[in-house]
Structures are given as structure tokens and as C-alpha cells.
Amino acid sequence: MESTMKNLGDEASVLDMDSKSTVGGGVEDLYGEDSATEDQLVTPWTISVASGYSLLRDPHHNKGLAFTEKERDAHYLRGLLPPICISQQLQEKKLMNSIRQYQVPLQKYTAMMELQERNERLFYKLLIDNVEELLPVVYTPTVGEACQKYGSIFRRPQGLYISLKEKYA
């Protein structure tokens, strides 16, 4: 770039350079990468907004059956969900009823972790509204047992995993 600036001298500016050989800022496009994509239309939201199957697999944005009819159309969810809309409040009641059916705390923990992997909104709503009942399930003492029996309840990688082999002296 310094050589390009020296060639320009005092009387010329970067704006006077040939636009086909440079990118904004005076950097030369040696391989033609920028000009090759100039004619292609880019829709910015297609990269950043999940829709369809990928939306349902994203626990940060998945609302499960709480997607409205309008949202289902906008995010291409028709046919990917049952044709019924259930509010988050009703889903919360059904899940709490289901979780209360488990007698073993580790089963409740597993159910909560599966919910977190599917639908984080509902997971945290459930946890906030039932903190006294569910905090012992997702935290001490149940999480200690979950750590001990981790090999039998592993679903997918999440978080940080350290074994005795990684212990430093």
C-alpha cells in the first residue's frame, strides 16, 4: 500500500485510483474477489436469522409450540410443528406436572437439561417461577450426583469438561 501511495504523489488522492483494481480504502484487489461478488445480491437477514429446522434446533430462539400462526409463516415452520399453538404459560404448567411425576432427583435433572437443550426460554421461565422446587434439581445436591453419573446421562457436549488426565501438577 505504501508503494501505491508513493505512486499517487501529492497531487492525486485515493479517490482517483481505478475502482476496478482497488477496494474501498485503497487496498488493491489482486485476485478479483471483491469484483466477483458485486453482482450477487446478498440478503443480510438470511445469515443472521434462523428459520425452519435450524430455528427449532436453536435453544436460544426456539419457543416450541408457543410460535404463533404468524411466526410459523414468517419463519417457515409450517409442517415442522404440530398444528396447535400453546402458550408458554400452559407449556410451563404441563412441564412442571411432568417433572413432578419423577421420584428420583436425577430424573428431574435429566428432564430439565433436555428442556434447556431444546428451549432455553421455557427452561429459565420454569426455573424462575419454581425456584424453590427446581434449584436443588439443577444445582446442589443433584448436580453432584449428575457429575458422578455423567457417563450414563451424557446427551451432547455443553460447557467445560475436565478429567483427572488434564490435572496439572
LINFENDA-V962454 format. One record per residue. PHI is phi in whole degrees, 0 to 359 (999 if undefined). OMEGA is omega in whole degrees, -180 to 180 (* if undefined). NEAR is the number of other ideal C-beta (glycine too) atoms within 8 Angstrom. Layout:
PHI,OMEGA,NEAR
PHI,OMEGA,NEAR
This chain:
999,179,7
299,180,5
296,178,6
295,180,10
294,179,8
294,180,7
294,-180,6
291,180,10
73,-177,6
280,-173,3
274,-178,3
251,178,7
233,178,5
298,-179,8
294,-180,4
278,-177,6
288,179,11
294,-176,5
291,-179,5
284,-177,5
256,-179,7
228,174,12
256,177,7
309,-179,5
99,175,5
83,178,10
273,-177,8
287,178,9
269,-174,11
297,-173,4
260,178,4
73,-177,7
292,-177,7
286,-180,8
288,180,8
292,-178,6
255,-178,8
297,-177,6
276,-179,3
275,178,5
282,178,3
243,176,5
260,-173,5
303,-176,6
287,-178,6
294,-180,6
273,-171,5
268,-177,5
254,179,6
283,175,8
211,179,8
62,-176,10
302,-178,6
294,177,8
294,180,12
291,179,10
268,180,7
262,-175,9
296,180,11
289,-174,5
244,-179,7
291,177,13
248,-180,11
63,-179,11
281,180,10
279,175,11
295,178,11
286,178,7
301,-180,6
296,179,6
295,179,10
296,177,11
290,-177,9
295,-176,6
252,175,11
57,-178,8
257,179,14
300,179,6
86,179,4
265,179,8
233,174,10
301,-174,4
282,178,3
226,176,5
255,179,8
236,-178,9
297,179,7
296,179,10
297,179,6
292,176,8
300,180,13
298,179,12
298,-180,8
296,180,9
293,179,11
296,177,10
299,179,8
294,-180,8
294,179,12
292,178,6
289,180,5
287,179,9
266,-176,3
268,-180,6
303,179,11
294,176,11
293,177,9
296,178,13
300,-180,15
299,179,10
297,179,11
293,180,15
291,175,11
295,177,9
296,180,12
298,179,10
289,-179,9
265,-167,8
210,-177,11
294,179,9
302,-178,9
291,178,15
302,-177,12
288,176,8
297,178,10
298,-179,14
294,-180,12
293,-177,7
284,-178,7
228,-172,9
298,-179,8
296,-178,5
278,-172,7
262,-180,13
300,175,9
296,179,10
279,-177,12
265,180,11
226,-179,7
297,10,6
264,-173,7
294,-178,14
295,175,10
296,177,8
294,179,11
297,177,12
295,-180,7
293,-177,6
252,-173,9
302,-179,8
301,-178,5
268,-179,5
242,-178,11
301,178,6
249,179,7
205,-178,5
299,178,4
199,178,5
94,-177,4
243,-177,3
241,-180,5
232,177,5
251,179,5
296,178,4
295,180,4
273,-179,6
294,178,6
261,-179,3
285,*,2
